């Protein structure tokens, strides 16, 4: 749908720019100057307009048939009244059919040719009733006024077509009234004045309704356009905020938590361990001879090793474990609910998984390995940096002992929370106790 948010687009504001659709409203027709815009208007308002047309058609049909009572009082019960009733029934039949059609398909309201034919049938029926009646009195004049007004105000046909039908129908009705005789010039002039006034007032009212409806339509479109742009902007800002948070918290190369975010998450796990009296273990691991990979095969090869190493670690650790990159080729893991023994078993699984990795750089095979330091954390007396430092000491001992191994250092003496009872809680992907 067109974007209406940049210009006023209402009657009297001048021609639109080349970048905007022509949203001007023609003063007499009460329609958009641009046929495409007019078609979009009818497409957008079809259901509401169809509902109003159904109600108007029923009002016209019931009102028109109600005048059968005046026919009965005027001509009495008999063949003549039966003919008048039949004409009225035939006249309102298209209205009833229109109601049924719009109930099935509200967008049929855009068929202005159908509406024009129905209006013509309705006016023709009035003329035939007028010819069949012996005297066209004030009641019949009132019915003509009612139908003309209702068709102008409530039937959503094109204003030009309705005006033409109302004018021609009024002239024919006055002519029929004069042809029957029995009326003086004054009475005919009064009837003609009433019909003419009805057409004029109906045209003015319908024109105002049509113009107002289209202006409201433009306002709704502008509101939708503004809301859509705001939604896009909000979504963009949310993506930017998420991206900024991610950049602030996630290591760009490996996709795991960076050093700062790792320590924040680890501190959260420390407080949770205090609340639930859970054990807490810390692992620090480093890629053996990583400098040789960079020096021999280049930093891109080293980056590839780190990325695959991070993926392997993520596959091996549990969902509740905190994994982060805390140095160039150094990673750390916080394991909630794990004592020193079980953390060492998990570290050995990590070491074995990394040892299975193979890379081929410049025709040479590279088989990386890691050394891992493990320690327990006394959640009552220590902070995470204390445990990481001790795990780092264990890591250096593993390096000194020949690399590609796990070394565990016990934490400070003290009362530690009990460890989980089940070993399978430390399996990859399992939740904590």
C-alpha positions as CSV (number, residue, x, y, z in Angstrom):
1,X,0.0,0.0,0.0
2,X,1.2,3.5,-0.7
3,X,3.1,5.6,1.9
4,X,1.0,8.6,2.8
5,X,3.1,9.8,5.7
6,X,5.1,12.5,4.0
7,X,2.3,14.8,2.6
8,X,-1.0,16.2,3.6
9,X,-2.7,14.8,0.5
10,X,-6.1,16.4,1.1
11,X,-8.2,18.6,-1.1
12,X,-6.8,22.1,-1.5
13,X,-3.2,21.3,-0.7
14,X,-1.9,21.4,-4.2
15,X,-0.5,18.8,-6.5
16,X,1.5,16.0,-5.0
17,X,5.2,15.6,-5.5
18,X,6.6,13.1,-8.0
19,X,7.5,10.7,-5.1
20,X,3.9,10.7,-3.7
21,X,0.7,9.3,-5.0
22,X,-2.0,11.8,-6.0
23,X,-4.1,11.9,-2.8
24,X,-6.2,15.0,-3.8
25,X,-10.0,14.6,-3.5
26,X,-12.1,16.0,-6.3
27,X,-14.6,18.5,-4.8
28,X,-17.7,17.6,-6.7
29,X,-17.2,13.8,-7.1
30,X,-16.0,13.3,-3.5
31,X,-13.4,10.8,-4.9
32,X,-9.6,10.6,-5.1
33,X,-8.3,12.2,-8.3
34,X,-6.0,9.1,-8.7
35,X,-8.0,6.0,-9.7
36,X,-5.4,3.8,-8.1
37,X,-5.8,5.6,-4.8
38,X,-9.6,5.4,-5.1
39,X,-9.4,1.6,-5.7
40,X,-7.2,1.2,-2.6
41,X,-9.7,3.2,-0.6
42,X,-12.5,0.9,-1.6
43,X,-10.4,-2.2,-1.0
44,X,-9.6,-1.0,2.5
45,X,-13.1,0.1,3.5
46,X,-15.0,-2.7,1.7
47,X,-16.1,-4.7,4.7
48,X,-17.3,-1.7,6.8
49,X,-19.0,-0.1,3.8
50,X,-20.7,-3.4,2.8
51,X,-22.1,-3.7,6.3
52,X,-23.6,-0.2,6.1
53,X,-25.0,-0.9,2.7
54,X,-26.7,-4.1,3.9
55,X,-28.4,-2.1,6.6
56,X,-29.4,0.7,4.2
57,X,-30.8,-1.8,1.7
58,X,-33.0,-3.4,4.3
59,X,-34.2,0.0,5.5
60,X,-35.1,0.9,1.9
61,X,-36.8,-2.4,1.3
62,X,-38.9,-2.4,4.5
63,X,-39.8,1.3,4.1
64,X,-40.8,0.8,0.5
65,X,-43.0,-2.2,1.2
66,X,-44.5,-0.4,4.2
67,X,-46.2,2.0,1.8
68,X,-48.3,-1.0,0.7
69,X,-50.5,-0.1,3.6
70,X,-51.2,3.4,2.1
71,X,-51.9,1.7,-1.2
72,X,-54.5,-0.5,0.5
73,X,-56.1,2.5,2.2
74,X,-56.1,4.4,-1.1
75,X,-57.3,1.9,-3.6
76,X,-58.8,-0.8,-1.4
77,X,-58.2,-4.5,-1.5
78,X,-58.4,-5.9,-5.0
79,X,-56.6,-6.5,-8.2
80,X,-55.2,-3.0,-8.4
81,X,-53.7,-3.3,-4.9
82,X,-52.3,-6.7,-5.7
83,X,-50.6,-5.3,-8.8
84,X,-49.1,-2.4,-6.8
85,X,-47.8,-4.9,-4.1
86,X,-46.3,-7.1,-6.9
87,X,-44.5,-4.1,-8.4
88,X,-43.1,-3.2,-4.9
89,X,-41.9,-6.7,-4.3
90,X,-40.2,-6.9,-7.7
91,X,-38.6,-3.5,-7.0
92,X,-37.1,-4.5,-3.7
93,X,-36.0,-7.9,-4.9
94,X,-32.6,-6.6,-6.2
95,X,-32.1,-5.0,-2.8
96,X,-32.6,-8.3,-1.0
97,X,-30.3,-10.0,-3.5
98,X,-27.7,-7.3,-2.9
99,X,-27.9,-7.9,0.9
100,X,-27.3,-11.6,0.3
101,X,-24.4,-11.0,-2.1
102,X,-22.7,-8.6,0.3
103,X,-23.1,-11.0,3.2
104,X,-21.2,-13.6,1.2
105,X,-18.6,-11.3,-0.4
106,X,-18.3,-7.8,1.2
107,X,-15.9,-6.7,-1.6
108,X,-18.8,-6.9,-4.1
109,X,-19.6,-3.4,-2.8
110,X,-17.0,-2.2,-5.3
111,X,-19.2,-3.2,-8.2
112,X,-20.7,0.3,-8.8
113,X,-22.4,-0.8,-12.0
114,X,-24.5,-3.3,-9.9
115,X,-25.4,-0.5,-7.5
116,X,-26.4,1.8,-10.3
117,X,-28.7,-0.8,-11.8
118,X,-30.3,-1.5,-8.5
119,X,-30.9,2.2,-7.9
120,X,-32.4,2.5,-11.4
121,X,-34.7,-0.5,-10.8
122,X,-35.8,1.2,-7.5
123,X,-36.6,4.5,-9.2
124,X,-38.3,2.7,-12.1
125,X,-40.5,0.9,-9.6
126,X,-41.5,4.1,-8.1
127,X,-42.5,5.5,-11.4
128,X,-44.6,2.5,-12.2
129,X,-46.3,2.7,-8.8
130,X,-47.0,6.4,-9.5
131,X,-48.6,5.6,-12.8
132,X,-50.7,2.9,-11.3
133,X,-52.1,5.0,-8.5
134,X,-55.1,7.1,-9.1
135,X,-53.7,10.0,-7.0
136,X,-50.1,10.7,-6.1
137,X,-50.5,12.5,-2.8
138,X,-48.3,13.6,0.0
139,X,-47.6,10.1,1.2
140,X,-46.1,9.0,-2.1
141,X,-44.1,12.2,-2.2
142,X,-42.8,11.5,1.2
143,X,-41.8,8.0,0.1
144,X,-39.9,9.4,-2.8
145,X,-38.1,11.8,-0.6
146,X,-37.2,9.0,1.9
147,X,-35.8,6.7,-0.8
148,X,-33.8,9.5,-2.6
149,X,-32.3,10.7,0.7
150,X,-31.5,7.1,1.9
151,X,-29.8,6.3,-1.4
152,X,-27.7,9.4,-1.3
153,X,-26.6,9.1,2.3
154,X,-26.5,5.3,2.9
155,X,-25.9,3.6,-0.4
156,X,-22.2,3.7,-1.3
157,X,-22.5,4.2,-5.0
158,X,-20.6,6.8,-6.9
159,X,-22.0,10.3,-6.2
160,X,-22.3,11.3,-9.9
161,X,-24.3,8.2,-10.7
162,X,-26.6,8.6,-7.7
163,X,-27.2,12.3,-8.5
164,X,-28.0,11.6,-12.1
165,X,-30.5,8.9,-11.2
166,X,-32.1,11.0,-8.5
167,X,-32.5,13.9,-10.9
168,X,-33.9,11.8,-13.8
169,X,-36.1,9.9,-11.5
170,X,-37.5,13.0,-9.9
171,X,-38.2,14.5,-13.3
172,X,-40.0,11.4,-14.5
173,X,-42.0,11.2,-11.4
174,X,-43.1,14.9,-11.7
175,X,-43.9,14.2,-15.4
176,X,-46.0,11.2,-14.5
177,X,-47.8,13.2,-11.9
178,X,-48.6,15.9,-14.4
179,X,-49.7,13.4,-17.0
180,X,-52.3,11.9,-14.7
181,X,-53.9,15.3,-14.3
182,X,-55.9,16.5,-11.4
183,X,-53.1,18.7,-10.1
184,X,-52.7,22.4,-10.5
185,X,-49.4,24.2,-11.4
186,X,-48.9,25.2,-7.8
187,X,-49.1,21.6,-6.5
188,X,-46.8,20.3,-9.2
189,X,-44.3,23.1,-8.5
190,X,-44.4,22.3,-4.8
191,X,-43.7,18.6,-5.6
192,X,-40.9,19.5,-8.0
193,X,-39.4,21.8,-5.4
194,X,-39.4,19.1,-2.8
195,X,-37.8,16.6,-5.2
196,X,-35.2,19.1,-6.3
197,X,-34.4,20.1,-2.7
198,X,-34.1,16.4,-1.8
199,X,-31.6,15.9,-4.6
200,X,-29.5,19.0,-3.6
201,X,-29.5,18.2,0.1
202,X,-28.7,14.5,-0.6
203,X,-25.8,15.5,-2.9
204,X,-24.3,17.9,-0.4
205,X,-24.7,15.4,2.5
206,X,-23.3,12.5,0.5
207,X,-20.4,14.6,-0.8
208,X,-19.5,15.6,2.7
209,X,-19.6,12.0,3.9
210,X,-17.5,10.8,0.9
211,X,-14.9,13.5,1.4
212,X,-14.8,13.0,5.2
213,X,-14.4,9.2,4.8
214,X,-11.5,9.6,2.4
215,X,-9.8,12.1,4.7
216,X,-10.2,9.7,7.6
217,X,-8.8,7.0,5.3
218,X,-5.7,9.1,4.7
219,X,-5.2,9.7,8.4
220,X,-5.5,6.0,9.1
221,X,-2.9,5.3,6.4
222,X,-0.5,7.9,7.8
223,X,-1.0,6.4,11.3
224,X,-0.2,2.9,9.9
225,X,2.8,4.2,8.1
226,X,4.1,5.9,11.2
227,X,3.5,2.9,13.4
228,X,5.2,0.6,10.8
229,X,8.2,2.9,10.7
230,X,8.3,3.1,14.5
231,X,8.1,-0.7,14.7
232,X,11.0,-1.0,12.3
233,X,13.0,1.5,14.2
234,X,12.3,-0.2,17.5
235,X,13.2,-3.6,16.0
236,X,16.4,-2.1,14.6
237,X,17.3,-0.5,18.0
238,X,16.6,-3.8,19.7
239,X,18.9,-5.6,17.3
240,X,21.6,-2.9,17.8
241,X,21.2,-3.2,21.5
242,X,21.4,-7.0,21.4
243,X,24.4,-6.7,19.1
244,X,26.1,-4.3,21.4
245,X,25.4,-6.5,24.4
246,X,26.7,-9.5,22.5
247,X,29.9,-7.6,21.5
248,X,30.4,-6.5,25.0
249,X,29.9,-10.0,26.5
250,X,30.9,-12.5,23.8
251,X,34.4,-13.2,22.4
252,X,34.3,-12.3,18.7
253,X,36.4,-15.1,17.5
254,X,35.1,-18.2,19.4
255,X,31.6,-17.1,20.3
256,X,32.0,-18.0,24.0
257,X,31.9,-15.6,26.9
258,X,34.8,-13.1,27.1
259,X,36.8,-12.6,30.2
260,X,34.6,-9.9,31.8
261,X,31.3,-11.7,31.1
262,X,32.8,-15.0,32.2
263,X,33.7,-13.6,35.6
264,X,30.2,-12.0,36.0
265,X,28.5,-15.3,35.2
266,X,30.9,-17.1,37.5
267,X,30.2,-14.8,40.4
268,X,26.4,-15.5,39.8
269,X,27.1,-19.2,40.1
270,X,29.2,-18.6,43.3
271,X,26.2,-16.8,44.9
272,X,23.9,-19.6,43.8
273,X,26.2,-22.2,45.3
274,X,26.1,-20.3,48.6
275,X,22.3,-20.2,48.6
276,X,21.9,-23.9,47.7
277,X,25.0,-25.2,49.5
278,X,26.4,-26.6,46.3
279,X,30.1,-27.4,45.5
280,X,31.8,-25.4,42.8
281,X,34.8,-26.3,40.7
282,X,37.0,-24.3,38.3
283,X,38.9,-25.5,35.3
284,X,41.5,-23.5,33.4
285,X,42.9,-25.0,30.1
286,X,45.5,-23.8,27.6
287,X,46.4,-25.1,24.1
288,X,49.8,-26.7,24.1
289,X,52.5,-25.3,21.8
290,X,49.9,-22.9,20.4
291,X,52.7,-20.4,19.5
292,X,54.2,-23.0,17.2
293,X,50.9,-23.2,15.2
294,X,50.9,-19.4,14.7
295,X,54.5,-19.2,13.8
296,X,54.5,-22.2,11.4
297,X,51.1,-21.9,9.8
298,X,50.0,-18.3,10.4
299,X,47.5,-16.7,12.7
300,X,44.5,-17.7,10.5
301,X,45.4,-21.3,11.3
302,X,45.7,-20.5,14.9
303,X,42.3,-18.9,14.9
304,X,40.8,-22.0,13.2
305,X,42.2,-24.1,16.0
306,X,40.7,-21.8,18.7
307,X,37.3,-21.8,17.0
308,X,37.1,-25.6,16.8
309,X,38.4,-25.9,20.3
310,X,35.7,-23.7,21.6
311,X,33.0,-25.7,19.7
312,X,34.4,-28.9,21.2
313,X,34.4,-27.5,24.7
314,X,30.8,-26.3,24.2
315,X,29.8,-29.8,23.1
316,X,31.4,-31.3,26.2
317,X,30.4,-29.0,29.0
318,X,26.9,-29.0,30.6
319,X,24.3,-26.4,29.9
320,X,24.8,-25.0,33.4
321,X,28.6,-24.7,33.2
322,X,30.1,-21.4,32.5
323,X,32.6,-21.4,29.6
324,X,34.7,-18.4,28.7
325,X,37.9,-17.4,26.9
326,X,40.1,-15.6,29.4
327,X,43.3,-15.2,27.4
328,X,44.8,-15.7,24.0
329,X,44.6,-19.5,23.9
330,X,43.4,-19.9,27.5
331,X,39.8,-21.0,28.4
332,X,38.1,-21.4,31.8
333,X,35.1,-23.4,33.0
334,X,33.1,-23.0,36.2
335,X,31.2,-26.2,37.1
336,X,28.4,-25.7,39.6
337,X,27.7,-28.8,41.8
338,X,31.1,-30.5,41.1
339,X,33.7,-31.3,43.7
340,X,37.4,-31.7,42.9
341,X,37.1,-35.4,42.0
342,X,34.3,-35.1,39.6
343,X,35.6,-31.9,38.1
344,X,38.8,-33.8,37.4
345,X,36.9,-36.5,35.6
346,X,35.1,-33.9,33.5
347,X,38.4,-32.2,32.7
348,X,39.8,-35.5,31.5
349,X,36.9,-35.9,29.2
350,X,37.6,-32.5,27.8
351,X,41.2,-33.3,27.3
352,X,40.4,-36.5,25.5
353,X,37.9,-34.8,23.2
354,X,40.4,-32.1,22.2
355,X,43.1,-34.8,21.6
356,X,40.9,-36.3,18.9
357,X,40.9,-33.0,16.8
358,X,42.9,-33.0,13.6
359,X,43.8,-30.1,11.3
360,X,45.6,-29.9,8.0
361,X,47.6,-26.8,7.3
362,X,49.9,-26.5,4.2
363,X,49.8,-30.2,3.8
364,X,50.9,-30.8,7.4
365,X,48.6,-32.4,10.0
366,X,48.2,-30.6,13.3
367,X,46.9,-32.4,16.4
368,X,46.4,-29.9,19.2
369,X,46.3,-30.9,22.9
370,X,45.4,-29.0,26.0
371,X,46.7,-28.9,29.5
372,X,44.1,-28.4,32.2
373,X,44.3,-27.2,35.8
374,X,41.4,-28.1,38.2
375,X,40.5,-26.8,41.6
376,X,37.6,-26.6,44.0
377,X,36.3,-23.3,45.3
378,X,35.4,-22.7,48.9
379,X,32.2,-20.8,48.3
380,X,32.2,-19.4,51.8
381,X,35.7,-17.9,51.9
382,X,36.8,-17.5,48.3
383,X,35.9,-15.4,45.2
384,X,36.1,-16.6,41.7
385,X,39.5,-14.9,40.9
386,X,41.0,-16.8,43.8
387,X,39.9,-20.2,42.4
388,X,40.9,-19.2,38.8
389,X,44.4,-18.3,40.1
390,X,44.8,-21.6,41.8
391,X,43.5,-23.5,38.7
392,X,46.0,-21.5,36.7
393,X,48.8,-22.8,39.0
394,X,47.6,-26.3,38.5
395,X,47.7,-25.6,34.7
396,X,51.3,-24.6,34.9
397,X,52.1,-27.8,36.8
398,X,50.4,-29.7,34.0
399,X,52.6,-27.9,31.5
400,X,55.7,-28.6,33.5
401,X,54.8,-32.3,33.8
402,X,54.8,-32.7,30.0
403,X,51.5,-31.1,28.8
404,X,48.4,-32.8,27.5
405,X,47.3,-33.8,31.0
406,X,45.1,-32.8,33.9
407,X,46.4,-31.6,37.3
408,X,44.1,-30.9,40.2
409,X,44.9,-28.7,43.3
410,X,42.7,-28.9,46.3
411,X,41.2,-25.7,47.7
412,X,41.8,-24.2,51.1
413,X,40.8,-26.3,54.1
414,X,37.4,-25.5,55.4
415,X,33.8,-26.7,55.5
416,X,32.7,-27.2,51.9
417,X,29.1,-27.8,50.8
418,X,28.3,-31.5,49.9
419,X,28.9,-32.6,46.3
420,X,26.1,-34.0,44.2
421,X,25.4,-37.6,44.8
422,X,25.1,-38.7,41.1
423,X,28.1,-38.8,38.8
424,X,25.9,-38.5,35.7
425,X,25.1,-34.9,36.7
426,X,28.4,-34.0,35.2
427,X,27.6,-35.5,31.8
428,X,27.5,-33.1,28.9
429,X,24.1,-31.2,28.7
430,X,22.8,-32.4,32.1
431,X,21.3,-29.9,34.6
432,X,22.7,-29.4,38.1
433,X,21.3,-31.0,41.1
